[in-house]
Amino acid sequence: MGWRNVENNLSSLPPAQRKIAEYMLKNKLESIFLTALQLGKNAGSSEASVIRMASNLGFASFPDFIKSLQEEAKDQLSTLGRLQTHKLQPQTGGLIARIINSDLEQARESLSTVDDASIKNLAAQICSSEAIYIIGLRSTRSLAVYMEYYLSWFFSNVFLPTTDTMGNHLVAAPQKSIVIGISYPRYTRQTVECITLAKKRKFLTAAITDSPFSPLAKAADMCIVSPCAHIAHIDSLLIPIGLINTLLIQVAEQLGPKALKRLEELERNWTDSSVYC
């Protein structure tokens, strides 16, 4: 329900509302950061007509309508476009609070859509796999490294293949392996291709992404979903890492006594090696 919704309903809107919609379509980047009053004035109409237009397009309120367009823009814009869009937004409040609150607001919204069953299912599949391959490219490489680090506490066959080595890994992989891809908008083509290749070779595949309709989710056997905030030109990974933390804890829960035993062994090794001060 974004710009396509506006375009599809343009002819059915009353003249005053159609005038606003046409203005928005011609000024997409600017219009999604205007208030209803500003938008009505710029379009040569009224604030009331803007609010009624949002309702006629299927939204509960004008803020819901604008937020939908803003989220669509964040997913589709280039990094340069995201930075330019960020500069157009009202810069209110303290610098640190403004950035962190952007993540926290989206995190609160995502709590109502978290699917515990999918996380438990993926944790169970990880625990029963003979080998675990984690694909994360560009900004999500940090998530893949983080995930590999903690899974390696309990499993010896955890790998971080690159696109160059993925084929080599899959040729040598045991049949009961799982390949996990991580990707958020803008989705990396190579991650999707890696998951597609793994599925073609009959390995279990999983996606960690922002939507069950993302290209990565469509290519995988199973999917766990969390949003990813875009702050200016940066992919903010606060919410995805929270999801991965949940998954890692669930893995330890499912391992039960085995996890406790391994942690005892690790603690002895860290003490003997003077890892910590």
N, C-alpha and C positions, 0 to 999 in steps of 0.2 A: 504494500500500500504506500507507494511513494510517488515519484513523478509520473509513472505510467498511469496511476490512478487519476491524477489530475488531467492528463491528456485524454484518457478514455471517457471522462465525464464532462469534458469541456463544453460540448454542444448542448448538454442537458441543463447546464447551470443558468440561472436567471442572468440578465444582462449585466447587472452591477457585479455579481460574483464572477461571471465569465471574464470581465475586465480585469479583475484582480488575478485570476488564474493565468490569464495571458501575460500579465506583467511579470508574474513569478516565473513562468516558463522562459521568458526572455532574460530574466535576471536571477538565475538559479542560485548562484553563489551568494549574492548580496541578500536576497529575500529571506533566506532561511535563518537569518539572524536579526530580523526586524520584529518589533512588537506588532500586535494587531493594529494598533493605532497608526504606527509608522507605515505599515504595509498598505493600509487603506488610503492614507494620504498620498503615498508615492504612486499608487495606482489610479488616483483620481476618484476614489470611492470613499467608503466609510469603514470605521472599526466594526460596526455591527454587521456589515456585509461580509467582512473577513471571517468573523466568528460563525455566521450562518453558512458560509462556504465550507468551512472545516467540518461542520455538522453534516452538510449534504454529501460530503466526500466519505462519510462513515466514521468520523472521529468523535470521541466523547467531548473533546475540548480543542481549542486552538493550540494550547501548548503541546497536546498529544500529537497534533498534526505536524507542527514544526519539528518536534523531536524526531518524528519518523523520517522527515526529510533530512535532518542533520545526520542521523545514523546512516542513512543510505549514502550520503555524501562521503562520510568517513570511510566507508567500505570500498568506495569506487575511485576516490581521488588518488592521484599520485602523491608521493611524499611532499613534493613541492606544493601541490594543491592543498594538502592537509595543513601545511604551515601557513599558507596564505589564508585558508579558512579560519585557522586559529586566531590570526591577527584581526579578523573581522568580528570576533566574539567580544562581548562586553567584558572588560578586564576589571572585575570588582573583587574586593577582598584581598587578603594577603597572598603573596606569590605562592608560598608553599601550600597554604590551605586550599587555594584554588585548584592546584594540580592534584593534590591528594584527594580532595573531595570529589573530583571528577571520577576517580576510580571507585571511591566508596559508594557513591550514588548508584553506579552501575552494579556494584557488588550486591547492594541491598536488593536491587530489582531482580538479580539472578537467583537469589535464594529461593524464590517461589517456583523456579523452574528446574532446580537441581534434581537429577534422577539418581537416587541412591542405588537402585537396582542395577543400573548399567555399570556403575563404579564397582560394585561388589562382583558383578559378573566378570569384568575385565581383570580384577584382582585375582579371581579364581583361575582364570585362563593363564595369567602370568605365573602363578604358583605351580601349575601343572605342565608348563612348557619345558621342553628340553633346552631351548635357547631363546633369547629375547633380543630382538633387533629394534633399535629406536632411531627413527629418521626425523631430524629436525634441521631445517636449513635457514640461513640468514638469521633474523632475530630470534626465531624459535630454537636455534642451535643451543642457546643457553638453557632452555627448558629441557632439551634432550640430554645435555651433559649433567644437569642437576638430577634428573630422573635416573640416569645410568649410575651416578655416584651412589645413591642410596639403595638402589636395587642390587648393586654389587656387594653390599654388606651381606646379602643372603644368598645370592646366586652367582655361580662362577662363569656362566655363559651369557653375559650381557654385552652387547656390541653396539657401537655407534658408527655404522658404515656411512661413507659419503656416497654421493651419486656415482662417483668413479668406481667405487669398490662394492657397490650393492650387488651387482651381478655375481661377483666372485664369492661374496658371503652366501648368497642363496644357493649357489651350486654346491657348496660344502655344508650347508645347514642341515641338521637333522630334521626329519619329516614333521615332528611334533614341535615346530617352532612357531613363535608369534612375532609378527612384524607390526610395530606401532608407528604411525605417522602423526606428526604434530604440525599443524598449519592453520594460520588465521589470515583474514583479509589483509593485504591482497595475497591470495593463495599461491604458493610456489608450485609451478608446473612440475618440477622435478620430483617433489615429494609425492604428488598424485601419481606420477609415472612409476615411482618406486613401489608404492602400495599396489598399484595395478599389476605390476610384474610379479610381486610376491603372491598375490591372489591367483594369478594365472598358473603359478607353480604349485598351487594347492596348499600354501601356508595360511594359517589363520591370520587375518589382518584386522587392525583396529585403528580408529582415528580419534585424535583429540583435537577438536575444532570448535567453531562458534555456532554451528547450525547443522541439523540433520540433513539439510539440503545443500551443504557446501560440496564442492567437487571432491574433496577428500573423503567426506562421509559417504558419498555415493559410491566411491571406489572400494570402500572397506566393508568387511563382514559385520563389524560392530563399531559403535561410536559412543563417546562420552562428550557432552557439550557444555561449554562455558563461554560467556562473552569475552571479548578482548577489547579494552578501551583503546582508542586512538587519541593521543594527546599531541596536538600539532603534528610534527613529522615522525613522532615516536610511537611504536607499538608498546603500549603499557601492558606488562605481563603479570600484574598483581593478581588478577582473578584466575588466569590459567594456572599460575603456580599454586594458588590455593586449592584448585581442583586436583593438581598432581600430588600435593601434600595429602589430601584426602585419600587418594588412590594408594599412596605409599604406606599410609597408616593401615589401610584395609588389607594390604598385602601382609603386613606384620601380624595383623589380627588373625588372618586365615592360616598363617604358618604356625601360630600358637606356640607351644613349647620349643619348637625348632628355632623360632626367632629369638626367644630368650636365651637359649643355649649359645647361639651364634653371637649375640651381643656380649655375653660373658667372655667368650673367646676373644672378641675384638678388643674389649676393655683391657684384658690381660696383655694383649699384644701392644696396645697403645701405651700402657704403663711401662712395659719392658723396653719399649723403644723411645720412651720420653717424648712422645708426640706433643703432649701439652705441657705448658709451663707449670 
